Amino acid sequence: MTGNEIKMPVKVTPFDHQRRAFQFVLWLFGMTDGRVRSTGAALLMQMGTGKSLVGIAICGYLYLMKKIRRVLVVCPLSICGVWQEEFAKFANFPVQLVILNGAAAKKRQQIESLQDDGTLQVIVVNYESSWRLLPELQKYDADVIIADEGHKLKEGRTSQSKGMHKLGDKARYRLLLTGTPVANRELDIFSQYRFVNSDIFGKSFIPFRNRYFYMGGYEQHEAIFKKSMTGEFLEKLHSIAFRVTKDECLDLPEVTEEIRTVDLELAAAKLYAQIEEESWAEMKESEVTAANVLTRILRLSQITGGFLNDDDGNVNAVSKAKLEALSDIIDGAVAAGEKLVIMARFRAELDAIQQMVEKKRLSYGVVRGGISDRAEQVSRFQNDPDCMIFIGQIQAAGMGLTLTAANTMVFYSCDYSMSNFDQAKSRIHRAGQKNNCLYIYLVVRNSIDGKVLKALRDKQNLAKMLVDDYRAGRQPFK
């Protein structure tokens, strides 16, 4: 790459690897020397290295240079809110952003409601909706299309992949964002690169397969990569890709935290509002003490996790929002060959998480109430390369365990103990850990989750915080 470094139009100081990724893409796009090498780029940046900031900065620069006016971000449903928050946090340029949600008619209305007021227009939509709204999105005519968690496009015959290929063919620029080391899954490359730059591996799957694979296995149905083609394949792959792992990011802090905001389904949101109103009314009629407040918020915490105990002790499933968000995280980690630790509080949550992991046919370790072979569970996770997931109940798995085979931990839910929280985090961030650690928190929007997490991270007394909120006339449950 040549030319002077271009400043990233973001509100924060970027890390060195983010600046290098930004410069690389602008070099591909011909922004540094006028020579266009590609109008698509792949940011193969491992989870936790900040690839969305790079994508936002690229869009911002192109907008400020009057090259683009409209951006389309396509991502898993659980990440839509993350893009909204990160544009608000990082973009140092005017943005008009909308997340398409609700019924199809509402989504079409949202697209049509965007005003051409000189700001950068950004539409965020999930993959499942994108192909169903293909005519409307084609009419929107995005200048830049970002495929986040781009490994979702690995199967080229699906409707969502075909839709992304059609959208990509019209866009002036395309970005593929994924932490997956796609070179280890050579067949999956075709669909992803068909979107980001069809000149690299072509537009037709059969010639691609015939060049880089031979058919073998049972009845000659298995595509086996030709080792003799490794050099050419990797050269093409990396010609438009910027690859970085957490290990290579020496500028990253030892610990990074990320909040994934989750929206409850309509019925679950109504249930939460009902229980919240009842709790508020009960507090007004009784003495407001720390114990009373914590008792009231227990049911609200259950709802955000997806389950609610009724008066008879029965557990009722009320939401899948967090489970679906967790499913996306698991898929991304496994696709990237990364182990993952998941922490949760309630038994019903742990049961549902285990069932989901089993349905994905993933090997896992678990430590929770009722598990007697703790050492064996931990040893399998630490030493068996096929054991990708560890599921822990915060109280049971928060002490005495070493889980350094993973450097990413997801808090599906939290209890109210600062001690338990700190102990749980220390399972991966401890002696023996060679990599930077990432903590992901699943937080339901406008719920008690946010208050709980704030108290834990700020080392404040949660009950006192909520009592103070109540006495000051503030809503303690949001």
C-alpha positions as CSV (number, residue, x, y, z in Angstrom):
1,M,0.0,0.0,0.0
2,T,1.2,3.5,-0.7
3,G,0.2,7.1,0.1
4,N,-0.3,9.0,3.3
5,E,-2.5,7.6,6.1
6,I,-6.1,8.8,5.9
7,K,-7.7,9.7,9.2
8,M,-10.6,7.5,10.3
9,P,-13.8,9.6,10.8
10,V,-14.7,8.1,14.2
11,K,-15.1,9.6,17.7
12,V,-12.6,7.3,19.4
13,T,-8.9,6.6,18.9
14,P,-8.7,3.4,16.9
15,F,-6.3,0.6,17.5
16,D,-3.4,0.1,15.2
17,H,-4.9,-3.0,13.6
18,Q,-8.1,-1.1,12.9
19,R,-6.2,1.7,11.2
20,R,-4.4,-0.8,9.1
21,A,-7.6,-2.5,8.1
22,F,-9.2,0.8,7.2
23,Q,-6.2,1.8,5.1
24,F,-6.1,-1.6,3.3
25,V,-9.7,-1.3,2.2
26,L,-9.3,2.3,1.0
27,W,-6.3,1.1,-0.9
28,L,-8.4,-1.6,-2.5
29,F,-11.1,0.9,-3.4
30,G,-8.5,3.2,-5.0
31,M,-9.0,6.0,-2.5
32,T,-5.2,6.3,-1.8
33,D,-3.8,6.4,-5.3
34,G,-6.7,6.4,-7.7
35,R,-6.1,2.8,-8.8
36,V,-9.1,0.6,-8.1
37,R,-8.1,-3.0,-7.3
38,S,-11.4,-4.2,-6.0
39,T,-14.8,-2.7,-5.0
40,G,-15.3,-5.4,-2.4
41,A,-13.2,-6.3,0.7
42,A,-13.3,-9.0,3.3
43,L,-12.5,-8.1,6.9
44,L,-11.5,-11.4,8.4
45,M,-11.2,-10.0,11.9
46,Q,-11.6,-12.3,14.9
47,M,-14.5,-11.6,17.3
48,G,-13.5,-8.8,19.7
49,T,-11.0,-7.0,17.4
50,G,-13.5,-4.3,16.4
51,K,-14.4,-4.9,12.8
52,S,-17.7,-3.0,13.0
53,L,-15.8,0.2,13.8
54,V,-13.7,-0.3,10.7
55,G,-16.8,-0.8,8.6
56,I,-18.4,2.3,10.1
57,A,-15.2,4.3,9.4
58,I,-15.0,3.1,5.8
59,C,-18.7,4.1,5.2
60,G,-18.0,7.5,6.8
61,Y,-15.0,8.3,4.7
62,L,-16.8,7.3,1.5
63,Y,-19.7,9.5,2.5
64,L,-17.6,12.5,3.4
65,M,-15.8,12.1,0.0
66,K,-19.3,12.2,-1.6
67,K,-18.8,8.7,-3.0
68,I,-21.9,7.2,-1.3
69,R,-25.2,8.2,0.3
70,R,-26.9,4.9,1.3
71,V,-25.6,1.9,3.3
72,L,-27.3,-1.5,3.9
73,V,-26.1,-3.6,6.8
74,V,-27.3,-7.3,6.7
75,C,-26.5,-9.3,9.9
76,P,-28.0,-11.9,12.2
77,L,-31.1,-10.6,14.1
78,S,-29.3,-10.5,17.4
79,I,-26.7,-8.0,16.1
80,C,-29.0,-5.5,14.5
81,G,-29.1,-3.4,17.8
82,V,-25.4,-3.6,18.1
83,W,-25.0,-1.8,14.8
84,Q,-27.3,1.0,15.9
85,E,-25.4,1.5,19.1
86,E,-22.0,1.4,17.4
87,F,-23.0,3.9,14.7
88,A,-24.2,6.2,17.5
89,K,-21.0,5.6,19.6
90,F,-18.4,5.8,16.8
91,A,-19.6,7.7,13.7
92,N,-18.1,11.1,13.5
93,F,-20.4,12.1,10.7
94,P,-24.2,12.6,10.4
95,V,-26.2,9.4,10.1
96,Q,-29.9,8.5,9.7
97,L,-30.2,4.9,10.7
98,V,-33.2,2.6,10.8
99,I,-33.5,-1.1,11.9
100,L,-36.1,-2.9,9.9
101,N,-38.5,-4.7,12.3
102,G,-42.0,-5.8,12.6
103,A,-44.3,-7.2,9.9
104,A,-43.3,-7.0,6.2
105,A,-45.6,-4.0,5.6
106,K,-44.0,-2.1,8.5
107,K,-40.5,-2.8,7.1
108,R,-41.4,-1.5,3.7
109,Q,-42.9,1.6,5.3
110,Q,-39.6,2.1,7.2
111,I,-37.6,2.0,4.0
112,E,-39.9,4.5,2.3
113,S,-39.8,6.8,5.3
114,L,-36.1,7.6,5.1
115,Q,-35.6,11.2,4.3
116,D,-32.9,12.5,1.8
117,D,-31.6,15.2,4.2
118,G,-28.0,15.0,3.3
119,T,-27.0,12.6,6.1
120,L,-25.7,9.1,5.4
121,Q,-28.7,6.8,5.2
122,V,-28.2,3.4,6.9
123,I,-30.7,0.4,6.8
124,V,-30.0,-2.5,9.2
125,V,-31.8,-5.7,8.5
126,N,-31.4,-9.4,9.5
127,Y,-30.5,-12.1,6.9
128,E,-33.9,-13.8,7.1
129,S,-35.7,-10.7,6.2
130,S,-33.3,-9.4,3.6
131,W,-34.2,-11.9,0.8
132,R,-37.9,-11.5,1.6
133,L,-37.6,-7.8,1.0
134,L,-35.4,-8.1,-2.0
135,P,-37.5,-5.9,-4.4
136,E,-37.6,-3.1,-1.8
137,L,-33.9,-3.4,-1.0
138,Q,-33.0,-3.4,-4.6
139,K,-35.1,-0.2,-5.0
140,Y,-33.3,1.3,-2.0
141,D,-30.1,0.9,-4.2
142,A,-27.5,0.9,-1.4
143,D,-24.1,2.2,-2.4
144,V,-22.4,0.0,0.2
145,I,-23.6,-3.3,1.5
146,I,-22.1,-4.8,4.6
147,A,-22.5,-8.6,5.2
148,D,-21.8,-9.0,8.9
149,E,-21.0,-12.5,10.2
150,G,-20.5,-13.2,6.5
151,H,-20.0,-16.9,7.1
152,K,-23.8,-17.0,7.1
153,L,-23.5,-16.9,3.3
154,K,-21.4,-20.1,3.1
155,E,-24.2,-22.1,1.5
156,G,-24.7,-20.5,-1.9
157,R,-28.0,-22.2,-2.7
158,T,-30.0,-20.7,0.1
159,S,-32.5,-17.9,-0.6
160,Q,-30.6,-15.5,1.7
161,S,-27.3,-16.1,-0.1
162,K,-28.8,-15.7,-3.6
163,G,-30.5,-12.5,-2.4
164,M,-27.2,-11.1,-1.1
165,H,-25.5,-12.0,-4.4
166,K,-28.2,-10.0,-6.3
167,L,-27.9,-7.1,-4.0
168,G,-24.1,-7.2,-4.1
169,D,-24.1,-7.1,-7.9
170,K,-25.8,-3.7,-7.9
171,A,-23.8,-2.1,-5.0
172,R,-20.8,0.2,-5.7
173,Y,-18.9,-1.3,-2.7
174,R,-19.3,-4.4,-0.6
175,L,-17.8,-5.4,2.7
176,L,-17.8,-9.0,4.2
177,L,-17.2,-9.1,7.9
178,T,-16.4,-12.3,9.7
179,G,-14.0,-13.7,12.2
180,T,-14.1,-17.1,10.7
181,P,-10.7,-18.5,9.3
182,V,-12.5,-19.3,6.1
183,A,-9.3,-20.9,4.6
184,N,-10.1,-24.0,6.7
185,R,-13.5,-24.5,5.0
186,E,-12.5,-24.0,1.4
187,L,-15.8,-25.0,-0.2
188,D,-17.7,-22.3,1.8
189,I,-15.6,-19.5,0.3
190,F,-17.4,-19.5,-3.0
191,S,-20.7,-18.0,-1.9
192,Q,-19.0,-15.4,0.4
193,Y,-16.7,-14.2,-2.4
194,R,-19.5,-14.4,-4.9
195,F,-21.0,-11.6,-2.9
196,V,-18.0,-9.6,-2.1
197,N,-16.1,-9.8,-5.4
198,S,-17.2,-12.3,-8.1
199,D,-14.1,-11.7,-10.1
200,I,-12.0,-13.6,-7.5
201,F,-13.6,-17.1,-7.8
202,G,-16.2,-16.4,-10.5
203,K,-20.0,-16.4,-10.5
204,S,-20.6,-20.1,-11.2
205,F,-20.1,-22.7,-8.5
206,I,-19.3,-25.7,-10.7
207,P,-16.2,-24.3,-12.4
208,F,-15.0,-23.2,-8.9
209,R,-15.5,-26.7,-7.5
210,N,-13.9,-28.4,-10.4
211,R,-10.8,-26.2,-10.3
212,Y,-10.1,-26.5,-6.5
213,F,-11.7,-29.9,-5.6
214,Y,-12.1,-33.4,-6.7
215,M,-15.0,-35.6,-5.9
216,G,-14.3,-38.5,-3.5
217,G,-15.7,-40.2,-0.5
218,Y,-18.9,-42.3,-0.5
219,E,-20.2,-42.6,-4.0
220,Q,-17.9,-39.7,-5.1
221,H,-20.2,-37.2,-3.4
222,E,-17.6,-35.5,-1.2
223,A,-15.7,-32.5,-2.5
224,I,-12.1,-32.8,-1.4
225,F,-9.7,-29.9,-1.7
226,K,-6.8,-30.3,-4.1
227,K,-3.7,-29.6,-2.0
228,S,-1.8,-28.7,-5.1
229,M,-4.1,-25.7,-5.5
230,T,-3.4,-24.3,-2.0
231,G,-1.1,-21.5,-3.1
232,E,-3.3,-20.2,-5.8
233,F,-6.4,-20.5,-3.6
234,L,-4.9,-18.6,-0.7
235,E,-3.4,-15.9,-2.9
236,K,-6.8,-15.2,-4.4
237,L,-8.5,-15.4,-1.0
238,H,-6.2,-12.9,0.7
239,S,-5.9,-10.5,-2.3
240,I,-8.9,-8.6,-1.0
241,A,-8.9,-9.7,2.6
242,F,-7.5,-8.2,5.8
243,R,-7.0,-10.9,8.4
244,V,-6.2,-10.4,12.1
245,T,-6.6,-12.4,15.2
246,K,-6.8,-11.3,18.9
247,D,-3.4,-12.9,19.4
248,E,-1.9,-10.6,16.8
249,C,-3.5,-7.4,18.2
250,L,-0.9,-6.4,20.7
251,D,-2.6,-3.1,21.1
252,L,-5.8,-4.6,22.5
253,P,-6.4,-4.4,26.2
254,E,-6.2,-7.6,28.1
255,V,-10.0,-7.6,28.6
256,T,-12.7,-6.3,26.2
257,E,-16.4,-6.1,27.0
258,E,-19.3,-6.1,24.6
259,I,-23.0,-5.6,25.3
260,R,-25.4,-7.3,22.9
261,T,-28.8,-5.6,23.3
262,V,-31.7,-8.0,22.8
263,D,-35.3,-7.1,22.1
264,L,-38.1,-9.2,23.6
265,E,-40.9,-10.5,21.4
266,L,-44.1,-8.4,21.7
267,A,-45.9,-10.9,24.0
268,A,-42.8,-11.2,26.3
269,A,-42.4,-7.4,26.3
270,K,-46.1,-7.0,27.4
271,L,-45.6,-9.6,30.1
272,Y,-42.5,-7.8,31.4
273,A,-44.5,-4.5,31.4
274,Q,-47.3,-6.1,33.4
275,I,-45.0,-7.6,36.0
276,E,-43.1,-4.3,36.2
277,E,-46.3,-2.4,36.8
278,E,-47.4,-4.9,39.5
279,S,-44.0,-4.7,41.2
280,W,-44.1,-0.9,41.2
281,A,-47.5,-0.9,42.7
282,E,-46.5,-3.5,45.4
283,M,-43.5,-1.4,46.4
284,K,-45.7,1.7,46.9
285,E,-47.9,-0.3,49.3
286,S,-45.1,-1.8,51.4
287,E,-41.9,-0.8,53.1
288,V,-39.2,-0.2,50.5
289,T,-36.2,-2.3,51.7
290,A,-33.3,-3.9,49.9
291,A,-34.8,-7.3,50.4
292,N,-38.2,-6.2,49.1
293,V,-36.6,-4.7,46.0
294,L,-34.5,-7.8,45.2
295,T,-37.6,-10.0,45.6
296,R,-39.6,-7.8,43.1
297,I,-36.9,-7.9,40.4
298,L,-36.4,-11.6,40.5
299,R,-39.4,-12.3,38.3
300,L,-38.3,-9.6,35.9
301,S,-34.9,-11.2,35.6
302,Q,-36.5,-14.5,34.9
303,I,-38.6,-13.0,32.0
304,T,-35.5,-11.5,30.3
305,G,-33.9,-14.9,30.4
306,G,-36.9,-16.4,28.7
307,F,-38.7,-18.3,31.5
308,L,-41.0,-17.4,34.4
309,N,-42.0,-19.4,37.4
310,D,-45.7,-19.3,38.2
311,D,-47.3,-19.4,41.7
312,D,-47.4,-23.2,41.6
313,G,-43.7,-23.5,40.8
314,N,-44.2,-24.4,37.2
315,V,-41.6,-23.0,34.7
316,N,-43.1,-21.3,31.6
317,A,-41.2,-20.4,28.5
318,V,-42.0,-16.8,27.6
319,S,-39.2,-15.7,25.2
320,K,-36.6,-17.0,22.9
321,A,-34.9,-13.7,22.3
322,K,-31.7,-14.3,24.3
323,L,-31.5,-17.9,23.2
324,E,-31.5,-16.8,19.5
325,A,-28.8,-14.2,20.3
326,L,-26.7,-16.8,22.0
327,S,-27.2,-19.2,19.1
328,D,-25.7,-16.7,16.7
329,I,-22.7,-16.2,19.0
330,I,-22.2,-20.0,19.3
331,D,-22.4,-20.4,15.5
332,G,-19.8,-17.7,14.9
333,A,-17.4,-19.1,17.5
334,V,-17.6,-22.7,16.3
335,A,-17.2,-21.6,12.7
336,A,-14.1,-19.8,13.7
337,G,-12.8,-22.8,15.7
338,E,-13.0,-20.9,19.0
339,K,-14.1,-22.4,22.3
340,L,-16.7,-20.6,24.3
341,V,-17.7,-20.4,28.0
342,I,-21.4,-19.5,28.7
343,M,-22.5,-18.4,32.1
344,A,-26.2,-18.3,33.3
345,R,-28.1,-18.0,36.5
346,F,-31.4,-19.9,36.4
347,R,-31.9,-23.7,36.0
348,A,-34.4,-23.2,33.2
349,E,-31.9,-21.1,31.3
350,L,-29.2,-23.7,31.7
351,D,-31.6,-26.5,30.6
352,A,-32.5,-24.5,27.4
353,I,-28.9,-23.7,26.6
354,Q,-27.9,-27.4,27.0
355,Q,-30.7,-28.5,24.7
356,M,-29.7,-25.9,22.1
357,V,-26.1,-27.0,22.2
358,E,-27.1,-30.7,21.9
359,K,-29.4,-29.9,19.0
360,K,-26.3,-28.3,17.2
361,R,-24.5,-31.6,17.9
362,L,-21.7,-29.9,19.8
363,S,-19.7,-31.5,22.5
364,Y,-19.7,-29.5,25.8
365,G,-18.8,-29.5,29.4
366,V,-21.1,-28.3,32.1
367,V,-20.9,-27.4,35.8
368,R,-24.1,-26.7,37.6
369,G,-26.1,-27.8,40.5
370,G,-26.4,-31.6,40.4
371,I,-23.2,-32.2,38.5
372,S,-20.8,-34.4,40.5
373,D,-17.9,-34.9,38.0
374,R,-16.8,-31.3,37.9
375,A,-13.1,-32.1,37.3
376,E,-13.9,-34.4,34.4
377,Q,-16.2,-31.8,32.8
378,V,-13.5,-29.1,33.1
379,S,-10.7,-31.5,31.9
380,R,-12.7,-32.4,28.8
381,F,-13.3,-28.8,27.9
382,Q,-9.6,-27.9,28.5
383,N,-8.0,-30.8,26.7
384,D,-10.5,-32.2,24.1
385,P,-10.3,-30.1,20.9
386,D,-13.8,-31.3,19.9
387,C,-15.3,-30.0,23.2
388,M,-16.1,-26.4,22.1
389,I,-18.6,-25.2,24.7
390,F,-18.6,-25.0,28.5
391,I,-21.9,-24.1,30.2
392,G,-21.6,-22.9,33.8
393,Q,-24.1,-21.9,36.5
394,I,-22.7,-18.7,37.9
395,Q,-22.8,-19.8,41.6
396,A,-21.6,-23.4,40.9
397,A,-18.9,-22.6,38.3
398,G,-17.7,-19.3,39.6
399,M,-14.9,-20.6,41.8
400,G,-12.1,-23.1,41.6
401,L,-12.3,-23.8,37.8
402,T,-9.8,-23.1,35.2
403,L,-11.3,-22.6,31.7
404,T,-8.4,-21.0,29.9
405,A,-9.0,-23.1,26.8
406,A,-11.4,-20.3,25.9
407,N,-10.8,-16.6,25.8
408,T,-14.5,-15.6,25.3
409,M,-17.2,-15.8,27.9
410,V,-20.9,-15.0,27.4
411,F,-23.0,-13.9,30.3
412,Y,-26.5,-15.1,29.3
413,S,-27.7,-13.7,32.6
414,C,-26.2,-12.5,35.9
415,D,-27.1,-12.9,39.5
416,Y,-26.9,-10.0,41.9
417,S,-23.6,-10.8,43.6
418,M,-20.5,-8.8,42.7
419,S,-18.3,-11.6,44.2
420,N,-20.0,-14.3,41.9
421,F,-19.6,-12.0,38.9
422,D,-15.9,-11.3,39.5
423,Q,-15.2,-15.0,40.2
424,A,-17.0,-16.1,37.1
425,K,-15.0,-13.7,34.9
426,S,-11.8,-15.0,36.4
427,R,-12.4,-18.5,35.0
428,I,-10.9,-17.5,31.7
429,H,-8.8,-14.4,32.7
430,R,-6.2,-16.1,34.9
431,A,-2.8,-17.7,35.0
432,G,-2.4,-19.9,31.9
433,Q,-4.4,-17.6,29.6
434,K,-2.3,-16.6,26.6
435,N,-4.8,-14.5,24.8
436,N,-6.8,-11.3,25.4
437,C,-10.2,-12.0,26.8
438,L,-13.7,-11.0,25.5
439,Y,-16.8,-10.8,27.7
440,I,-20.2,-10.6,26.0
441,Y,-23.2,-9.6,28.0
442,L,-26.7,-10.3,26.7
443,V,-28.9,-7.5,27.9
444,V,-32.6,-7.0,27.2
445,R,-33.3,-3.5,26.1
446,N,-35.0,-1.2,28.7
447,S,-35.0,-3.9,31.3
448,I,-33.6,-4.8,34.7
449,D,-30.7,-6.4,32.9
450,G,-29.1,-3.1,32.3
451,K,-29.3,-2.0,35.9
452,V,-27.9,-5.4,37.2
453,L,-25.0,-5.2,34.8
454,K,-24.2,-1.6,35.6
455,A,-24.2,-2.3,39.3
456,L,-21.9,-5.3,38.9
457,R,-19.4,-3.6,36.6
458,D,-19.4,-0.4,38.7
459,K,-19.1,-2.5,41.9
460,Q,-22.2,-0.8,43.3
461,N,-24.8,-2.3,45.7
462,L,-27.6,-3.2,43.4
463,A,-30.3,-3.1,46.0
464,K,-29.2,0.3,47.3
465,M,-29.1,1.6,43.7
466,L,-32.7,0.5,43.1
467,V,-34.0,1.8,46.4
468,D,-32.3,5.2,45.7
469,D,-33.9,5.2,42.2
470,Y,-37.3,4.5,43.7
471,R,-37.0,7.2,46.4
472,A,-35.9,9.7,43.8
473,G,-39.0,9.0,41.8
474,R,-37.0,7.2,39.0
475,Q,-38.1,3.9,37.5
476,P,-35.9,1.2,39.3
477,F,-36.7,-1.6,36.8
478,K,-35.2,-0.1,33.6
